[in-house]
Amino acid sequence: KRKPHLITDEKGELVLTPNKFHVLCFMDPEARNIMADICASFISEWDMDGAKYDLFNCVPLVKCCSKDHVHDTDSMMEGLELTLKLIHERCYNLKYDYITELKQNYATPFLSKYGTLTRAGDTPYDPEGNFLRTLYVQAYSPFALNDYQTITPNDSQEETACIIIKMLS
């Protein structure tokens, strides 16, 4: 049903992302509506309080050449912004306090306004790296988090407390 809205290459073949997904084309207004409808259904059908929109960073580095849908922009990044804006508007209209987590690699200073918070990059075994990544994100996003912090059995209670306090700060 959604196949006509997937990204295809110049030969008309479906394109796979590096992690082996077929993806909807952000340059296609109908595909953006499909994505926004899915996100709004989290609220209308499931009464969810929030979601993490993920894998937008996996869009393939090829221009969509599909003949099965129209493109109203020439830029996949502009299409991503239009998608996030549409999702934000639909979800906010259904539930004004809906929480939307975006990832750092696409929640840029320009796009973070379409989310409630931005997740910083992942350095699970390095508290200092996590702190710096989160600190960087907070320079442009009002709320940042890193949900990949790992505390090992080798960390003392004092080290664990310092890791947690630093991440909270």
Protein Blocks (a to p, Z undefined) as FASTA:
>chain_A
ZZmmpccdfkopacddfkopacddfklmklmmmmmmmmmmmmmmnopabdcdehklmpcc
bdcfbfkbccfbfbfklmmmmmmmmmmmmmmmmomkbccdddfklmcfklmmmpfbdcdd
ddfklmklmmmmmmmmmmmpfbdcdfkbccdfklcfklmmmmmmmmmZZ
